[in-house]
Amino acid sequence: LNVSRRYFPQGNVLQIPASVSPWRVPLFWLSFHNFPVNIYRYLAKRAIKKDGYLNIYFHPWEFMDITKKAYALPSYTSVNTGDKMVQRFDEFVQWLKQNQYTFGTFKDFLETTKK
């Protein structure tokens, strides 16, 4: 709770943590899988409004079906993977676009932080 929610310099490195809502709910891959889409969208919208950006990340394996028992993963890590994840992610990106949020690279982000 004592680390900044927003980007911050640490020595010569700009730390850009994964976004969290204003109430410190993390908006990372695990919450994307487990929260209802409308709740995740609400939290993302609040984070964007508060911080001016949203930094989320996903692992490549999340887009494959990892629900098989052979993987022996807890269900909270494998729920909504594979085709379900592709659909959820596509719908989330479409929602971001419909709300006219912009997308960019970290290079783009660094250029905006210098202003």
PyMOL commands that set and color helices and strands:
alter all, ss='L'
color gray80, all
select helices_A, chain A and resi 29-34+37-51+60-63+69-71+75-78+83-98+106-113
alter helices_A, ss='H'
color red, helices_A
select strands_A, chain A and resi 8-10+13-15
alter strands_A, ss='S'
color yellow, strands_A
deselect
rebuild
show_as cartoon
